[in-house]
């Protein structure tokens, strides 16, 4: 009863996906599956739910049910030792952000999204210059012969344009992950004159069409496979794809060893989603500031940066109204850093080496671990590894005691970063935490 009350209290300002995931954990959900591998299917459901919330703005049970009906459980395959050490990673374009690989393959650029039917209603939330949120809403013309209103047509055009821009952004994210080689594939056809047909606007291929045509190597299939034959022949690797059955869940007995990455996310009954969203937004703004040609003296809450911050907060699960309210806290942290000489030194991009959100891979003897380091700079022959923290002392807590506690808490993490970077390029290394709420750099003492 307490779990459900806590969930209902959070529904107003937090995305449904986050509330459901937290409630599922509270109720011992991970203990209801037949092994940790099946948690992938649970994660797929939560990802689909989050995508629906973004696409639909609001959800109803019918839309959610149709989406769930299209989800299928993955077959479980027992991997050999050699396969477990395979260096190939498969992920979505969204998941690849912040990572880097020697080779990247992006297949099927010719695939299209769903049909863009004329919906009965078109709408869009927007934030005014004053920070207030409002809604634009238009109704489709009832008769096909009637012309749609100019507002309806504009909203529909705006939605399509934003979808295309998001496609371009995602494709750029995927392509820029490649350090050495990038391969993109697509199936194209020719017209009666033998010329390649241009892709539709909603295909990823349209974003890079000219380059694709000039650099692509053509491959013609020698054999056409009939996919309408025996269904059993379609099974990949001899394993049939099966639906996730409700009766596959057992009694809700939680087992710490089977919670896997869900518990690693650190979600607790009193977990503050807004604090996490604010911290993510602070990191995003600090990363962007390092890339600025001239570091500003301060950022105004009203202005171009507000849109970036609101977008980051909404992407982390806050409602637009709550995101606008949380902007002030984000800018408080940022301006604290910009007004601090040490903070400006950290954000300065003119150091000998300057990296933000720096990805580093390290072989631990059994697996490859990936680390994302907030800030890495080289000054006077010394490497500084700096992790941003938006936390602040509790009421009545001494600042020095707070910093010492946080340094002890994150010592092992900073030392892993240092170990990974020194394997790539050994040099004297200093490690520190920068507290954005305090405008204070706390350096990790190195034992004698």
C-alpha positions as CSV (number, residue, x, y, z in Angstrom):
1,X,0.0,0.0,0.0
2,X,2.8,2.4,0.9
3,X,4.6,1.6,-2.4
4,X,1.5,2.5,-4.5
5,X,0.8,5.7,-2.5
6,X,4.4,6.8,-3.2
7,X,4.0,6.0,-6.9
8,X,0.7,7.9,-7.2
9,X,2.2,10.9,-5.5
10,X,4.9,11.1,-8.1
11,X,2.7,10.8,-11.2
12,X,2.0,14.5,-11.6
13,X,5.5,15.7,-12.3
14,X,7.5,12.6,-13.4
15,X,7.3,10.5,-16.5
16,X,5.2,7.4,-16.2
17,X,8.2,5.2,-17.3
18,X,10.2,6.3,-14.3
19,X,7.4,5.9,-11.8
20,X,6.5,2.4,-13.1
21,X,10.2,1.3,-13.1
22,X,10.7,2.5,-9.5
23,X,7.4,0.8,-8.4
24,X,8.3,-2.4,-10.1
25,X,11.6,-2.5,-8.2
26,X,9.9,-1.7,-4.9
27,X,7.6,-4.6,-5.4
28,X,10.4,-7.0,-6.1
29,X,9.9,-7.2,-9.9
30,X,13.4,-8.5,-10.8
31,X,12.8,-11.6,-8.6
32,X,9.8,-12.5,-10.8
33,X,11.8,-13.4,-13.9
34,X,13.6,-16.7,-14.8
35,X,17.1,-15.4,-14.8
36,X,18.9,-12.0,-15.3
37,X,18.9,-12.3,-19.1
38,X,15.1,-11.8,-19.1
39,X,15.6,-8.4,-17.6
40,X,16.4,-7.3,-21.2
41,X,12.7,-7.8,-22.0
42,X,11.6,-5.7,-19.1
43,X,14.0,-3.0,-20.1
44,X,12.6,-3.1,-23.7
45,X,9.1,-2.5,-22.2
46,X,10.3,0.5,-20.2
47,X,12.1,2.0,-23.3
48,X,9.0,1.5,-25.4
49,X,6.8,3.2,-22.7
50,X,9.2,6.2,-22.6
51,X,9.2,6.5,-26.4
52,X,5.4,6.5,-26.4
53,X,5.2,9.2,-23.8
54,X,7.5,11.4,-25.9
55,X,5.6,10.6,-29.2
56,X,2.1,10.9,-27.8
57,X,2.4,13.5,-25.1
58,X,-0.3,11.6,-23.3
59,X,-1.1,7.9,-23.1
60,X,-4.3,5.9,-23.0
61,X,-4.6,2.1,-22.3
62,X,-5.4,1.3,-26.0
63,X,-2.3,2.9,-27.4
64,X,-0.1,1.3,-24.7
65,X,-1.7,-2.2,-25.3
66,X,-1.1,-2.0,-29.1
67,X,2.5,-1.1,-28.5
68,X,3.0,-3.9,-26.0
69,X,1.5,-6.4,-28.4
70,X,4.3,-5.6,-30.9
71,X,7.0,-6.4,-28.3
72,X,8.6,-9.9,-28.5
73,X,10.8,-11.6,-26.0
74,X,14.3,-12.5,-27.2
75,X,15.4,-16.1,-27.5
76,X,18.1,-17.1,-25.0
77,X,21.2,-18.6,-26.5
78,X,24.0,-20.2,-24.5
79,X,27.2,-18.6,-25.6
80,X,30.6,-20.3,-25.8
81,X,33.7,-18.8,-24.2
82,X,34.9,-17.4,-27.5
83,X,31.6,-15.8,-28.2
84,X,31.5,-14.2,-24.8
85,X,34.8,-12.4,-25.6
86,X,33.4,-11.1,-28.9
87,X,34.3,-7.4,-29.4
88,X,31.2,-6.6,-31.4
89,X,28.5,-4.6,-29.6
90,X,25.0,-4.1,-31.0
91,X,23.0,-1.1,-29.8
92,X,20.6,1.6,-30.9
93,X,21.8,5.0,-32.1
94,X,20.4,6.5,-28.9
95,X,22.5,4.1,-26.8
96,X,25.7,4.9,-28.7
97,X,25.9,8.5,-27.5
98,X,29.1,9.2,-25.7
99,X,30.9,6.0,-26.8
100,X,33.6,5.4,-29.4
101,X,34.5,2.3,-31.5
102,X,37.2,1.6,-34.0
103,X,34.7,0.4,-36.6
104,X,31.0,1.3,-36.8
105,X,28.3,-0.3,-39.0
106,X,24.9,1.4,-39.5
107,X,22.7,-0.9,-41.6
108,X,19.4,-0.3,-43.4
109,X,19.5,3.4,-43.9
110,X,16.6,2.9,-46.3
111,X,14.1,1.9,-43.7
112,X,11.2,4.2,-43.0
113,X,9.2,5.0,-39.9
114,X,5.4,4.6,-39.6
115,X,3.0,6.3,-42.0
116,X,2.3,9.9,-41.3
117,X,-1.5,9.8,-41.3
118,X,-3.6,12.9,-40.9
119,X,-4.4,12.7,-37.2
120,X,-7.7,14.2,-36.0
121,X,-5.8,16.5,-33.7
122,X,-2.4,18.2,-34.1
123,X,-0.9,19.9,-31.0
124,X,2.4,21.1,-29.6
125,X,3.4,22.3,-26.2
126,X,5.6,25.4,-26.1
127,X,7.3,27.7,-23.6
128,X,6.8,31.4,-23.9
129,X,9.6,34.0,-23.4
130,X,8.2,34.6,-19.9
131,X,8.6,30.9,-19.0
132,X,4.9,30.1,-19.1
133,X,3.9,26.9,-20.9
134,X,0.9,26.7,-23.3
135,X,-0.6,24.5,-25.9
136,X,-1.3,25.0,-29.6
137,X,-4.2,22.8,-30.8
138,X,-5.9,22.4,-34.2
139,X,-8.5,20.0,-35.5
140,X,-8.4,18.2,-38.9
141,X,-11.0,19.2,-41.5
142,X,-13.9,16.8,-41.3
143,X,-14.5,16.5,-45.0
144,X,-11.7,15.3,-47.3
145,X,-12.6,18.0,-49.8
146,X,-12.2,20.7,-47.2
147,X,-8.9,22.4,-46.7
148,X,-7.3,22.0,-43.4
149,X,-6.8,25.1,-41.3
150,X,-3.5,27.0,-41.6
151,X,-2.7,26.2,-38.0
152,X,-3.4,22.4,-38.5
153,X,-1.2,22.4,-41.6
154,X,1.6,24.2,-39.8
155,X,1.5,22.0,-36.8
156,X,1.6,18.9,-39.0
157,X,4.5,20.3,-41.0
158,X,6.3,21.3,-37.8
159,X,6.0,17.8,-36.4
160,X,7.4,16.3,-39.6
161,X,10.2,18.8,-39.7
162,X,11.2,18.1,-36.0
163,X,11.1,14.4,-36.7
164,X,13.5,14.8,-39.7
165,X,15.8,17.0,-37.6
166,X,15.8,14.3,-34.9
167,X,16.7,11.7,-37.5
168,X,19.6,13.8,-38.7
169,X,20.8,14.3,-35.1
170,X,20.6,10.6,-34.4
171,X,22.5,9.6,-37.6
172,X,25.2,12.1,-36.8
173,X,25.5,10.6,-33.3
174,X,25.9,7.1,-34.8
175,X,28.4,8.1,-37.5
176,X,30.6,10.2,-35.2
177,X,31.1,7.1,-32.9
178,X,33.6,5.7,-35.5
179,X,37.3,6.3,-34.8
180,X,38.7,4.5,-37.9
181,X,36.1,3.0,-40.2
182,X,32.4,3.7,-40.8
183,X,30.1,1.4,-42.9
184,X,26.6,2.4,-43.9
185,X,24.3,0.1,-45.9
186,X,21.0,0.6,-47.7
187,X,18.8,-1.1,-50.3
188,X,18.1,1.2,-53.2
189,X,16.3,0.7,-56.5
190,X,16.6,2.2,-60.0
191,X,14.1,3.9,-62.2
192,X,13.3,3.1,-65.8
193,X,16.3,5.1,-67.0
194,X,18.6,3.2,-64.7
195,X,19.2,6.1,-62.3
196,X,19.1,5.5,-58.6
197,X,15.8,6.6,-57.0
198,X,16.1,9.2,-54.4
199,X,15.1,8.1,-50.9
200,X,12.0,9.4,-49.2
201,X,12.4,12.3,-46.8
202,X,11.6,10.1,-43.7
203,X,14.5,7.7,-44.5
204,X,17.9,8.2,-42.8
205,X,19.4,7.7,-46.2
206,X,18.0,11.1,-47.3
207,X,20.3,12.8,-44.8
208,X,23.5,11.6,-46.6
209,X,22.1,10.8,-50.1
210,X,24.7,12.7,-52.2
211,X,27.7,11.4,-50.2
212,X,26.2,7.9,-50.2
213,X,25.7,7.8,-54.0
214,X,29.3,9.0,-54.6
215,X,31.0,6.6,-52.2
216,X,28.8,3.6,-52.1
217,X,29.9,0.2,-53.5
218,X,27.0,-1.6,-55.2
219,X,26.1,-5.2,-54.5
220,X,23.5,-7.1,-56.4
221,X,21.8,-10.1,-54.9
222,X,22.4,-13.3,-56.9
223,X,19.5,-15.1,-55.2
224,X,16.0,-14.0,-54.1
225,X,14.9,-15.8,-51.0
226,X,11.2,-16.6,-50.7
227,X,10.2,-15.4,-47.3
228,X,6.7,-16.7,-47.6
229,X,7.5,-20.3,-47.2
230,X,7.7,-22.4,-44.1
231,X,7.7,-20.1,-41.1
232,X,10.2,-22.4,-39.3
233,X,12.8,-21.5,-42.0
234,X,12.7,-17.9,-40.9
235,X,14.0,-18.6,-37.4
236,X,17.3,-16.8,-36.9
237,X,20.1,-19.2,-36.0
238,X,17.5,-22.1,-35.6
239,X,15.8,-20.4,-32.7
240,X,12.2,-19.3,-32.9
241,X,11.2,-15.9,-31.7
242,X,8.5,-16.3,-29.0
243,X,6.1,-13.9,-27.3
244,X,6.7,-13.1,-23.6
245,X,3.9,-14.9,-21.8
246,X,2.4,-13.6,-18.6
247,X,2.5,-17.0,-16.9
248,X,6.3,-17.0,-17.2
249,X,6.4,-14.8,-14.1
250,X,6.8,-16.6,-10.8
251,X,6.1,-15.5,-7.3
252,X,7.6,-12.1,-6.4
253,X,10.6,-13.2,-4.4
254,X,13.4,-10.7,-4.7
255,X,17.0,-12.0,-5.1
256,X,19.8,-9.5,-4.8
257,X,22.0,-11.5,-7.2
258,X,19.3,-11.4,-9.9
259,X,18.5,-7.7,-9.8
260,X,21.3,-7.0,-12.2
261,X,21.6,-3.5,-13.7
262,X,18.2,-2.3,-12.4
263,X,19.6,-2.1,-8.9
264,X,22.8,-0.7,-10.2
265,X,20.9,2.3,-11.3
266,X,20.7,3.2,-7.6
267,X,16.9,3.6,-7.5
268,X,15.6,3.6,-3.9
269,X,12.1,4.2,-2.5
270,X,13.1,7.8,-1.7
271,X,15.1,8.3,-5.0
272,X,14.9,11.9,-6.2
273,X,14.3,11.9,-9.9
274,X,14.3,15.7,-10.1
275,X,17.8,15.8,-8.5
276,X,19.1,13.3,-11.0
277,X,17.5,15.3,-13.9
278,X,19.0,18.6,-12.6
279,X,22.5,16.9,-12.2
280,X,22.3,15.6,-15.8
281,X,21.3,19.1,-17.1
282,X,24.2,20.7,-15.2
283,X,26.7,18.2,-16.7
284,X,25.2,19.0,-20.2
285,X,25.6,22.7,-19.8
286,X,29.2,22.5,-18.4
287,X,30.1,20.2,-21.4
288,X,28.6,22.8,-23.8
289,X,30.4,25.7,-22.1
290,X,33.8,24.1,-22.6
291,X,33.1,24.1,-26.4
292,X,32.2,27.8,-26.4
293,X,34.7,30.1,-28.2
294,X,34.5,32.6,-25.4
295,X,33.5,31.6,-21.9
296,X,30.6,33.8,-20.7
297,X,30.7,35.6,-17.4
298,X,27.3,34.2,-16.5
299,X,24.1,32.7,-18.1
300,X,20.7,34.3,-17.9
301,X,17.8,32.1,-17.0
302,X,15.8,33.7,-19.8
303,X,17.6,33.3,-23.1
304,X,18.9,30.7,-25.6
305,X,20.3,28.5,-22.9
306,X,16.9,28.0,-21.3
307,X,15.7,25.9,-24.2
308,X,18.7,23.6,-23.9
309,X,18.2,23.1,-20.2
310,X,14.4,22.5,-20.4
311,X,15.0,19.9,-23.2
312,X,17.6,18.1,-21.0
313,X,15.3,18.1,-18.0
314,X,12.3,16.8,-20.0
315,X,14.5,14.1,-21.6
316,X,15.4,13.0,-18.0
317,X,11.7,12.5,-17.2
318,X,10.4,15.8,-15.8
319,X,7.2,17.4,-17.1
320,X,7.7,20.6,-19.1
321,X,6.1,22.7,-16.3
322,X,8.4,21.1,-13.7
323,X,11.4,21.5,-16.0
324,X,10.8,25.2,-16.4
325,X,10.7,25.6,-12.6
326,X,13.9,23.5,-12.2
327,X,15.8,25.7,-14.7
328,X,16.6,28.2,-11.9
329,X,18.4,25.6,-9.9
330,X,20.5,24.5,-12.9
331,X,21.5,28.1,-13.7
332,X,22.4,28.7,-10.0
333,X,24.9,25.9,-10.2
334,X,26.3,27.0,-13.6
335,X,26.7,30.7,-12.5
336,X,28.4,29.6,-9.3
337,X,31.0,27.8,-11.4
338,X,31.3,30.8,-13.9
339,X,31.8,33.2,-11.0
340,X,34.5,31.0,-9.5
341,X,38.1,31.4,-10.8
342,X,38.8,27.7,-10.3
343,X,35.5,26.8,-12.1
344,X,36.5,29.0,-15.1
345,X,40.0,27.4,-15.1
346,X,38.3,24.0,-15.3
347,X,36.0,25.1,-18.2
348,X,38.8,26.8,-20.1
349,X,39.4,24.9,-23.4
350,X,42.9,26.4,-24.0
351,X,44.8,23.9,-21.9
352,X,47.5,21.6,-23.4
353,X,44.8,18.9,-23.6
354,X,41.1,19.4,-23.0
355,X,38.5,16.7,-23.0
356,X,34.8,16.6,-21.9
357,X,32.7,13.5,-21.4
358,X,35.9,11.6,-22.3
359,X,35.2,7.8,-23.0
360,X,38.0,5.4,-21.9
361,X,37.9,1.6,-22.2
362,X,40.0,-0.6,-20.0
363,X,40.5,-4.4,-20.0
364,X,40.1,-5.7,-16.5
365,X,41.3,-9.3,-17.2
366,X,37.7,-10.7,-17.7
367,X,35.9,-7.9,-19.5
368,X,36.2,-4.5,-21.2
369,X,35.0,-1.7,-18.9
370,X,33.9,1.7,-20.3
371,X,34.4,4.9,-18.3
372,X,33.0,8.3,-19.1
373,X,35.1,11.0,-17.4
374,X,33.5,14.4,-17.0
375,X,36.6,16.5,-17.5
376,X,40.2,15.8,-18.4
377,X,42.8,18.6,-18.8
378,X,46.6,18.6,-19.0
379,X,48.2,21.6,-17.3
380,X,52.0,22.1,-16.9
381,X,52.7,18.4,-17.6
382,X,50.1,17.1,-15.1
383,X,46.8,15.4,-16.0
384,X,43.8,16.5,-14.0
385,X,40.8,14.2,-13.8
386,X,37.8,16.1,-12.5
387,X,34.3,14.7,-11.8
388,X,31.4,17.1,-11.4
389,X,29.1,16.8,-8.4
390,X,25.9,18.7,-7.8
391,X,25.4,17.5,-4.3
392,X,25.7,19.9,-1.3
393,X,26.2,19.5,2.5
394,X,23.3,18.6,4.6
395,X,21.9,21.3,7.0
396,X,24.5,22.0,9.7
397,X,27.2,19.9,8.0
398,X,30.7,21.4,7.8
399,X,31.8,22.0,4.2
400,X,35.3,20.4,4.7
401,X,33.8,17.3,6.4
402,X,31.3,17.0,3.5
403,X,34.1,17.3,0.9
404,X,36.2,14.7,2.7
405,X,33.2,12.3,2.9
406,X,32.5,12.7,-0.9
407,X,36.2,12.2,-1.8
408,X,36.3,9.0,0.3
409,X,33.1,7.9,-1.4
410,X,34.3,8.4,-5.0
411,X,38.0,7.6,-4.4
412,X,37.8,4.2,-6.1
413,X,36.0,5.6,-9.1
414,X,38.6,8.4,-9.6
415,X,41.4,5.9,-9.2
416,X,39.9,3.6,-11.9
417,X,39.7,6.6,-14.2
418,X,43.4,7.4,-13.5
419,X,44.4,3.8,-14.1
420,X,42.6,3.6,-17.4
421,X,44.1,6.9,-18.7
422,X,47.6,6.1,-17.5
423,X,47.5,2.8,-19.4
424,X,46.9,4.9,-22.6
425,X,49.4,7.6,-21.8
426,X,51.3,7.6,-18.5
427,X,51.9,11.0,-16.8
428,X,51.6,12.6,-13.3
429,X,47.9,12.6,-12.5
430,X,45.8,14.6,-10.0
431,X,42.2,13.7,-9.2
432,X,39.5,15.9,-7.9
433,X,35.7,16.6,-7.5
434,X,34.2,19.9,-8.4
435,X,31.1,20.8,-6.4
436,X,29.0,23.0,-8.6
437,X,26.7,24.1,-5.7
438,X,29.7,25.3,-3.8
439,X,32.0,26.5,-6.5
440,X,34.7,24.4,-4.8
441,X,37.4,22.0,-6.1
442,X,38.3,19.2,-3.7
443,X,41.5,17.3,-4.6
444,X,41.9,13.7,-3.7
445,X,45.0,13.4,-1.5
446,X,47.6,10.9,-2.8
447,X,49.0,8.6,-0.1
448,X,52.7,8.9,0.6
